[in-house]
Amino acid sequence: MSQRTKQKAHIGFNVNGDPVEVAFAPHKTLLEVLREDMNLMGTKHGCELGECGTCAVLVDGRSILSCLMLGLDAEGRHVETIEGMETSAGLHPLQETFADLGAAQCGYCTPGFLLVAKELLAAKPNPTREEIKEALSGNLCRCTGYIKIYEAVELAAARMRGAEMELPRESVYGYE
């Protein structure tokens, strides 16, 4: 084994609220570090080209595609994965509304959608449907339509603001 393959990068950063130190091959992406070196399997491999949004995580509160970021670039940063979205009080309102409205089928893309939506709601507590569509436009779902996903974000936003919101019955069940 050559000296080059034995070299490991050692970095410290914050993951889901906890300071961590991890050693990994310096060529690895953040996606690979999270999954392979930290066993955080909620962040999914998708296209690995930055086109599907499946690997989205929050870095310092901003959504990024972890397949396009080197793990080395996470040093000293705050990274949130889907595993960190639930709090001691329970599920995040977005997680609840995705479940309540059936906004996921296979669920593979859901972690990316949830984290991008969390960033949106932190910046815009009352987004329009168009703002939701724009924010989520980098996330692809291969199983279902996007209407339930948009509705789940709208409902979570309303719940987080303490507002009441009723969705039309037809819309909740996917009819338009």
Backbone bond lengths (Angstrom), bond angles and torsions (degrees), N, CA, C in turn:
res aa  C-N    CA-C-N  psi(-1)  N-CA   C-N-CA  omega(-1)  CA-C   N-CA-C  phi
1 M - - - 1.444 - - 1.524 107.93 -
2 S 1.323 117.43 131.54 1.460 120.98 -177.55 1.527 110.21 -74.71
3 Q 1.320 115.57 162.60 1.460 120.90 178.23 1.525 110.41 -61.57
4 R 1.327 116.75 -35.51 1.459 121.38 -178.08 1.533 112.00 -61.94
5 T 1.328 118.91 -40.99 1.458 121.04 -178.19 1.519 111.91 -74.04
6 K 1.330 117.64 -17.83 1.457 120.90 179.55 1.522 111.67 -83.58
7 Q 1.333 118.09 -18.82 1.456 121.28 -175.59 1.523 110.62 -70.12
8 K 1.321 114.07 136.94 1.461 121.00 176.97 1.518 108.10 -126.29
9 A 1.312 115.16 144.78 1.460 120.98 171.95 1.523 106.89 -87.57
10 H 1.296 117.51 141.80 1.470 123.13 176.49 1.519 107.05 -121.84
11 I 1.322 115.83 118.38 1.460 119.04 179.54 1.529 109.91 -133.27
12 G 1.302 114.42 160.27 1.452 121.30 173.65 1.521 108.74 -120.82
13 F 1.305 116.38 137.43 1.449 122.09 175.48 1.513 109.04 -158.13
14 N 1.303 116.76 176.23 1.450 122.10 -177.17 1.528 108.03 -105.84
15 V 1.326 116.67 125.55 1.462 120.74 178.98 1.521 108.44 -122.32
16 N 1.300 115.66 120.02 1.465 122.33 178.29 1.528 112.14 53.01
17 G 1.335 114.68 39.12 1.456 120.18 175.97 1.510 115.66 89.84
18 D 1.325 117.45 -3.89 1.461 120.89 -178.55 1.520 111.06 -115.93
19 P 1.350 117.49 134.09 1.461 118.79 174.11 1.528 110.04 -70.18
20 V 1.315 116.05 135.73 1.469 120.93 179.90 1.523 109.50 -135.95
21 E 1.311 114.18 156.55 1.458 121.76 169.91 1.510 106.12 -125.23
22 V 1.311 116.04 137.52 1.456 119.81 -177.70 1.527 109.35 -142.85
23 A 1.315 115.13 145.90 1.465 121.89 176.34 1.520 107.79 -114.55
24 F 1.327 116.51 135.77 1.471 121.00 -177.34 1.517 109.44 -159.31
25 A 1.311 115.71 165.78 1.459 121.05 176.18 1.533 108.55 -64.57
26 P 1.317 118.09 131.38 1.461 121.10 -172.48 1.535 115.25 -63.11
27 H 1.305 118.20 -16.08 1.473 120.38 179.93 1.527 113.22 -84.70
28 K 1.331 117.48 -5.58 1.470 120.33 -175.15 1.522 112.30 -72.48
29 T 1.327 114.53 145.48 1.453 120.46 173.30 1.526 109.00 -78.59
30 L 1.331 115.64 165.46 1.457 119.47 175.99 1.527 110.08 -60.15
31 L 1.315 117.29 -38.25 1.469 121.23 176.70 1.520 110.87 -55.34
32 E 1.319 117.50 -47.83 1.464 121.51 -179.30 1.531 111.44 -66.72
33 V 1.325 116.98 -39.00 1.466 120.17 179.01 1.527 109.57 -63.23
34 L 1.334 116.93 -46.96 1.461 120.24 -179.08 1.519 111.80 -60.65
35 R 1.321 116.75 -46.89 1.467 120.74 -175.40 1.529 112.58 -78.34
36 E 1.317 116.85 -49.21 1.457 121.01 -170.47 1.520 113.96 -86.13
37 D 1.303 116.89 -35.08 1.460 119.92 -175.31 1.521 113.27 -101.51
38 M 1.349 116.71 -20.97 1.459 119.75 -178.52 1.528 112.21 -117.48
39 N 1.316 116.75 -2.30 1.468 123.08 177.79 1.536 112.94 56.84
40 L 1.323 116.83 33.58 1.465 122.36 174.97 1.528 106.56 -96.59
41 M 1.303 115.78 90.46 1.454 121.87 -169.84 1.528 114.43 -85.55
42 G 1.331 118.00 -1.66 1.461 120.48 179.70 1.513 113.22 -69.21
43 T 1.317 116.92 -29.83 1.457 120.81 175.83 1.523 106.91 -78.19
44 K 1.322 116.02 122.60 1.472 120.40 -170.15 1.519 113.20 -99.46
45 H 1.323 114.72 147.52 1.459 121.88 167.83 1.518 106.82 -76.70
46 G 1.284 117.05 131.22 1.458 120.53 175.33 1.517 107.89 -123.57
47 C 1.310 115.17 -109.46 1.462 120.53 -177.35 1.525 112.27 -83.47
48 E 1.315 117.74 -23.17 1.459 124.88 -174.87 1.525 112.64 58.05
49 L 1.343 115.27 24.17 1.460 121.99 177.98 1.525 111.67 -125.03
50 G 1.340 116.98 2.87 1.447 120.73 -178.77 1.512 114.20 77.38
51 E 1.311 117.67 23.86 1.464 120.84 -175.69 1.519 114.79 -108.98
52 C 1.353 118.82 -15.04 1.472 119.18 -171.38 1.524 114.64 -112.64
53 G 1.328 119.35 -20.56 1.451 121.89 178.85 1.518 115.40 79.59
54 T 1.311 117.63 -1.02 1.463 121.47 -177.16 1.523 112.34 -62.38
55 C 1.313 117.63 -29.48 1.462 121.57 -175.82 1.521 113.34 -95.91
56 A 1.329 118.09 13.54 1.465 120.89 -176.94 1.524 111.61 -60.71
57 V 1.317 115.13 135.57 1.464 124.10 172.76 1.522 106.15 -136.09
58 L 1.325 116.77 169.06 1.458 120.69 174.93 1.524 108.69 -100.48
59 V 1.306 116.21 129.51 1.462 122.47 174.92 1.524 105.87 -120.64
60 D 1.315 115.27 116.38 1.462 121.36 -175.37 1.527 110.97 52.73
61 G 1.344 115.36 38.07 1.456 121.58 176.66 1.512 116.05 83.47
62 R 1.310 118.23 -2.31 1.466 122.25 -179.17 1.520 109.43 -110.98
63 S 1.322 116.86 139.19 1.459 119.34 179.61 1.522 109.51 -74.82
64 I 1.312 114.18 135.82 1.466 120.94 176.41 1.524 106.88 -137.19
65 L 1.312 115.34 159.52 1.458 121.17 175.37 1.520 107.04 -92.24
66 S 1.313 115.79 110.75 1.464 120.26 -173.03 1.520 112.70 -67.70
67 C 1.332 117.70 -16.14 1.471 119.59 176.83 1.523 111.46 -75.43
68 L 1.329 116.56 -15.03 1.470 120.35 -178.44 1.521 113.19 -105.56
69 M 1.315 117.27 -2.60 1.465 121.42 -178.50 1.519 109.39 -109.53
70 L 1.310 116.79 129.45 1.463 119.62 174.90 1.521 109.58 -67.92
71 G 1.303 116.44 143.70 1.449 121.28 176.64 1.518 111.49 -57.36
72 L 1.321 117.03 -35.65 1.465 121.91 179.27 1.526 111.67 -57.69
73 D 1.333 116.77 -31.63 1.462 120.80 -177.90 1.519 113.14 -74.60
74 A 1.325 118.02 -5.24 1.469 121.37 177.98 1.528 111.61 -85.82
75 E 1.310 117.50 -7.51 1.464 119.91 -176.57 1.526 111.17 -55.33
76 G 1.350 114.98 127.58 1.448 121.97 177.94 1.524 114.75 75.50
77 R 1.314 118.02 3.93 1.465 121.86 -175.90 1.517 110.82 -100.98
78 H 1.319 115.57 169.35 1.463 123.15 176.58 1.520 107.78 -106.21
79 V 1.325 116.46 118.29 1.461 122.63 -178.68 1.523 108.46 -114.05
80 E 1.316 116.40 132.00 1.463 120.86 175.12 1.523 108.55 -120.01
81 T 1.317 114.71 126.62 1.458 121.71 175.06 1.525 107.92 -108.22
82 I 1.300 116.30 176.39 1.460 120.47 179.57 1.525 111.42 -59.47
83 E 1.321 117.26 -30.46 1.467 120.40 179.14 1.527 111.81 -63.34
84 G 1.330 117.61 -23.71 1.452 121.55 -179.11 1.513 114.23 -94.27
85 M 1.309 117.66 0.61 1.460 120.02 -176.16 1.523 112.41 -75.10
86 E 1.310 117.01 -37.28 1.463 120.71 177.51 1.525 108.65 -71.81
87 T 1.316 116.11 142.25 1.463 120.67 179.76 1.521 109.40 -113.83
88 S 1.321 115.81 178.35 1.462 119.53 178.11 1.529 111.06 -63.91
89 A 1.331 116.48 -22.62 1.472 120.90 177.65 1.528 111.86 -79.04
90 G 1.324 117.73 -11.87 1.465 121.09 179.44 1.512 111.98 126.54
91 L 1.322 115.04 -160.93 1.455 120.68 -178.69 1.524 110.84 -64.82
92 H 1.308 115.80 149.44 1.455 121.39 172.40 1.532 107.33 -67.68
93 P 1.339 118.99 147.55 1.464 120.22 179.22 1.528 113.95 -52.94
94 L 1.309 118.06 -33.19 1.471 119.77 176.40 1.527 110.96 -64.59
95 Q 1.322 117.24 -42.39 1.460 120.18 178.26 1.522 110.13 -62.59
96 E 1.329 116.47 -41.23 1.468 120.25 179.04 1.519 111.72 -62.77
97 T 1.343 116.73 -46.65 1.462 118.40 -176.11 1.524 111.92 -71.69
98 F 1.319 118.31 -32.28 1.467 119.58 174.88 1.528 109.20 -61.31
99 A 1.332 116.52 -41.03 1.465 120.26 178.39 1.523 110.90 -70.66
100 D 1.327 117.05 -45.61 1.467 121.35 -177.76 1.525 112.50 -59.90
101 L 1.329 116.81 -38.14 1.466 120.67 -174.78 1.526 113.43 -99.13
102 G 1.320 117.73 0.85 1.460 119.66 -179.01 1.516 111.57 63.84
103 A 1.337 116.53 43.35 1.459 121.41 -175.96 1.527 112.97 -79.68
104 A 1.303 117.73 4.95 1.466 120.97 178.07 1.516 109.11 -136.93
105 Q 1.312 115.86 144.31 1.462 119.08 172.87 1.522 108.54 -105.46
106 C 1.300 118.21 -79.67 1.465 117.86 -179.88 1.526 111.26 -75.76
107 G 1.340 117.81 -26.97 1.451 122.15 176.46 1.517 115.28 87.36
108 Y 1.308 118.99 -2.36 1.455 120.98 -176.33 1.531 111.93 -63.00
109 C 1.316 116.58 -40.18 1.462 120.86 -178.29 1.521 112.76 -84.42
110 T 1.316 117.89 -13.57 1.457 122.72 -170.09 1.532 113.96 -58.74
111 P 1.331 121.55 -43.41 1.468 119.03 179.56 1.527 112.75 -56.06
112 G 1.318 116.92 -41.90 1.460 119.93 178.59 1.513 112.04 -64.41
113 F 1.331 117.01 -45.56 1.463 120.78 177.41 1.519 110.82 -58.57
114 L 1.326 117.67 -45.98 1.464 121.47 -176.74 1.530 111.98 -61.84
115 L 1.314 117.29 -44.18 1.458 119.82 -177.56 1.524 111.89 -70.95
116 V 1.324 117.85 -38.29 1.464 120.39 176.52 1.528 109.55 -65.81
117 A 1.335 116.97 -41.03 1.463 120.73 178.07 1.528 110.71 -64.93
118 K 1.315 117.56 -36.04 1.467 120.79 177.87 1.521 110.29 -62.39
119 E 1.327 116.92 -43.35 1.467 120.34 176.82 1.527 110.00 -60.65
120 L 1.326 117.51 -44.75 1.460 121.62 179.63 1.526 110.88 -58.04
121 L 1.338 117.24 -50.15 1.463 120.45 -176.04 1.529 112.78 -68.18
122 A 1.319 116.73 -26.06 1.470 119.78 175.06 1.531 110.03 -68.02
123 A 1.324 116.58 -34.91 1.466 121.22 -179.28 1.526 112.26 -87.46
124 K 1.337 116.73 -35.13 1.470 122.53 -176.02 1.516 108.83 -134.52
125 P 1.327 118.33 93.51 1.467 120.60 -177.67 1.534 114.59 -65.01
126 N 1.325 117.10 -17.37 1.464 120.49 -179.30 1.530 110.10 -133.26
127 P 1.330 117.27 65.13 1.472 119.28 -175.88 1.527 111.75 -73.60
128 T 1.319 114.38 151.29 1.457 120.07 172.97 1.525 108.76 -78.42
129 R 1.313 116.36 166.64 1.468 120.16 176.29 1.533 109.70 -59.06
130 E 1.313 117.64 -39.94 1.465 120.62 179.67 1.525 111.57 -64.41
131 E 1.329 117.51 -38.97 1.464 120.71 178.05 1.530 110.45 -66.52
132 I 1.316 116.96 -37.18 1.465 120.91 176.98 1.523 109.67 -65.19
133 K 1.315 117.05 -47.03 1.472 121.01 178.64 1.523 110.90 -57.56
134 E 1.327 116.46 -45.25 1.460 121.07 -179.31 1.530 110.77 -63.18
135 A 1.331 116.24 -46.67 1.468 120.04 -178.42 1.522 111.85 -62.11
136 L 1.320 117.20 -37.89 1.464 121.89 -176.52 1.528 113.06 -92.03
137 S 1.311 117.48 3.52 1.474 120.51 -173.74 1.529 113.51 -63.66
138 G 1.311 118.23 -20.78 1.464 120.50 178.17 1.518 114.22 -87.04
139 N 1.324 116.69 0.73 1.463 121.82 -179.80 1.515 109.09 -108.79
140 L 1.320 115.86 127.94 1.460 121.19 -178.90 1.517 110.89 -108.35
141 C 1.319 115.56 141.34 1.457 122.71 174.02 1.516 106.88 -121.27
142 R 1.304 116.90 129.75 1.452 121.12 -177.76 1.525 113.06 -97.88
143 C 1.340 116.96 -7.08 1.468 119.89 -173.39 1.517 114.55 -103.43
144 T 1.297 117.54 -36.96 1.453 119.81 -168.30 1.514 110.25 -133.95
145 G 1.297 115.41 170.48 1.452 120.58 172.94 1.510 109.42 -74.98
146 Y 1.292 116.63 171.34 1.453 121.31 -175.24 1.523 112.66 -94.30
147 I 1.326 118.92 -10.71 1.464 121.64 -174.65 1.524 111.12 -57.64
148 K 1.317 118.48 -47.89 1.469 120.09 -179.18 1.526 111.60 -64.28
149 I 1.308 116.69 -32.91 1.466 120.35 177.96 1.523 109.17 -66.38
150 Y 1.327 117.55 -46.85 1.465 120.89 178.68 1.528 110.42 -61.38
151 E 1.322 116.53 -43.31 1.461 120.74 179.73 1.530 111.45 -63.67
152 A 1.326 116.86 -37.97 1.465 119.95 179.04 1.524 110.72 -64.84
153 V 1.326 117.42 -38.67 1.465 120.58 177.81 1.530 109.55 -67.48
154 E 1.324 117.42 -42.52 1.467 120.90 178.02 1.530 111.06 -60.53
155 L 1.322 116.50 -44.98 1.458 120.76 -179.03 1.527 110.94 -66.66
156 A 1.312 117.64 -41.07 1.475 120.53 177.70 1.522 110.09 -62.57
157 A 1.318 116.60 -42.95 1.467 120.13 178.77 1.525 110.18 -59.23
158 A 1.328 116.28 -44.75 1.467 120.18 179.18 1.524 110.88 -62.54
159 R 1.321 117.14 -45.66 1.471 120.29 179.65 1.525 111.18 -62.27
160 M 1.323 116.46 -40.03 1.460 120.62 -178.98 1.530 111.40 -67.53
161 R 1.334 117.26 -28.99 1.469 121.70 176.61 1.515 111.48 -85.06
162 G 1.344 117.46 -7.74 1.453 121.00 -176.95 1.508 112.99 79.61
163 A 1.318 116.76 18.12 1.466 122.02 -178.81 1.521 110.02 -94.61
164 E 1.290 115.48 154.33 1.462 121.48 174.34 1.518 107.91 -89.89
165 M 1.310 116.09 140.84 1.458 119.63 178.05 1.505 108.20 -147.41
166 E 1.288 114.92 128.60 1.457 119.87 175.23 1.510 107.99 -114.20
167 L 1.297 115.94 131.72 1.451 120.43 175.17 1.523 108.75 -95.53
168 P 1.311 117.09 145.26 1.467 119.04 176.62 1.521 110.04 -58.62
169 R 1.319 116.49 138.03 1.457 121.08 -178.26 1.521 111.58 -54.44
170 E 1.321 116.77 -42.09 1.465 119.77 -179.02 1.526 110.43 -60.30
171 S 1.329 115.90 -40.47 1.447 120.56 -177.22 1.522 111.27 -69.28
172 V 1.319 117.57 -40.78 1.458 121.48 179.83 1.526 110.98 -57.91
173 Y 1.301 116.31 -35.59 1.463 120.13 -178.08 1.518 112.35 -94.22
174 G 1.314 117.50 11.17 1.451 120.64 172.49 1.508 115.69 88.57
175 Y 1.327 118.24 6.22 1.461 119.94 178.40 1.509 109.01 -92.53
176 E 1.297 116.80 144.79 1.466 119.95 175.08 1.500 109.35 -133.07
